Structure formats: structure tokens, C-alpha cells
């Protein structure tokens, strides 16, 4: 209930998009911590670069 008051803009988008962002973040963190996968630190992108989302 507190999220509705504090962050009303979260209701503007689909919950699937928010859940997928968390899944992507977990995958990236797991890859970074896995010693067999040579994942690097994240690269910062430009703010005005290409933006995209996945809808399935």
C-alpha cells in the first residue's frame, strides 16, 4: 500500500516490465559473480541513446 502513495508512477506501466527488469538484473549479477563466466563491470550508456523494452 505504501508504494502506491510513494511511487504512483509505477502504476503507469505493466508489471511484466518491472518483473523482467528484476530478472535481467539477477541474471547479470549471477553472471558477474560466477568465476567461470568472464563477466565485466557494467558499461554506462548514454542517457539519450536507443531505448527498448521487451513485450512477450
C-alpha positions as CSV (number, residue, x, y, z in Angstrom):
1,X,0.0,0.0,0.0
2,X,2.8,2.4,0.7
3,X,4.2,2.0,-2.8
4,X,1.0,3.4,-4.3
5,X,1.4,6.6,-2.2
6,X,5.2,6.9,-2.5
7,X,5.6,5.9,-6.2
8,X,2.4,6.4,-8.1
9,X,4.2,6.3,-11.4
10,X,4.8,2.5,-11.0
11,X,1.1,2.0,-11.9
12,X,1.7,3.7,-15.3
13,X,3.5,0.7,-16.7
14,X,2.8,-3.0,-17.0
15,X,4.0,-5.2,-14.0
16,X,5.6,-7.5,-16.5
17,X,8.2,-4.9,-17.5
18,X,9.2,-4.3,-13.9
19,X,9.4,-8.1,-13.2
20,X,11.5,-8.6,-16.3
21,X,13.9,-5.8,-15.3
22,X,14.5,-7.6,-11.9
23,X,15.1,-10.9,-13.7
24,X,17.6,-9.3,-16.0
25,X,19.4,-7.7,-13.0
26,X,19.5,-11.0,-11.2
27,X,21.0,-12.8,-14.3
28,X,23.6,-10.0,-14.7
29,X,24.6,-10.2,-11.1
30,X,24.8,-14.0,-11.1
31,X,26.9,-13.9,-14.3
32,X,29.2,-11.3,-12.7
33,X,29.7,-13.5,-9.5
34,X,30.3,-16.7,-11.5
35,X,34.0,-17.3,-11.8
36,X,33.6,-19.5,-15.0
37,X,31.9,-16.7,-16.9
38,X,34.2,-13.8,-17.5
39,X,31.6,-11.0,-17.0
40,X,32.9,-7.5,-16.6
41,X,31.7,-4.4,-14.8
42,X,28.8,-2.8,-16.4
43,X,29.4,-0.1,-19.1
44,X,27.5,3.1,-18.7
45,X,25.4,4.1,-21.7
46,X,24.4,7.5,-22.9
47,X,21.2,8.9,-21.5
48,X,19.9,9.8,-24.9
49,X,20.8,6.5,-26.5
50,X,18.5,3.9,-28.0
51,X,15.8,2.7,-25.6
52,X,13.9,-0.5,-25.9
53,X,11.7,-2.9,-24.0
54,X,10.7,-6.5,-24.4
55,X,7.0,-7.4,-24.5
56,X,6.0,-11.0,-24.6
